[in-house]
């Protein structure tokens, strides 16, 4: 499926869930790996605020892209963020959504006026 690049330069992104290994199979607790590199994938939560609107997003990042110094509630930068539409059939019901993936996540500077 097609990937859509997400422009983040004008947005405020705050970490809401710390990175943890992404589970591929809930029954076996198998950890998700990147199909090309075999690297462990991490899952994290952010609130994405832009143009007066906010959205809670779950983002997948390779383990090597998780930078030290991340703190819950703090601003972060998502490098190379893309959105990928998906759909599947689960238990006879069609499901669809958008998956978000970034190359890396790093601490960001506090937005201007945020602490005032």
Secondary structure, DSSP 4 states (H G I P E B T S, - for coil): --EEE---TT-EEEEEEEEEEPEEETTTTEEPB-TTT-PBEEEEEEEEEETTEEEEEEEEEEGGGB-TT--TTSBEEEET-EEEEEEEEETTEEEEEEEEEESEEEE-PPPTTTT-
